[in-house]
């Protein structure tokens, strides 16, 4: 079995599920960002996109 597929204990499972949840939320948010129709302020929209990108970057740096 590949190393990324092997789950030895509950902590491994929690880590993998957390990664999947974060990826799913990132895809949903960035999909909404791409289909933005301009109904609310662009500054708030840009700040939200920036916050998500920064948080994903920090998560990626901490995880690896």
VENZI-V114076 format. One record per helix or strand. SS is the DSSP state (H for helix, E for strand). FROM is the first residue (numbers start at 1). TO is the last residue. If there is no record, write none. Layout:
ss = <SS/SS>
from = <FROM/FROM>
to = <TO/TO>
This chain:
ss = <H/H>
from = <10/42>
to = <34/63>
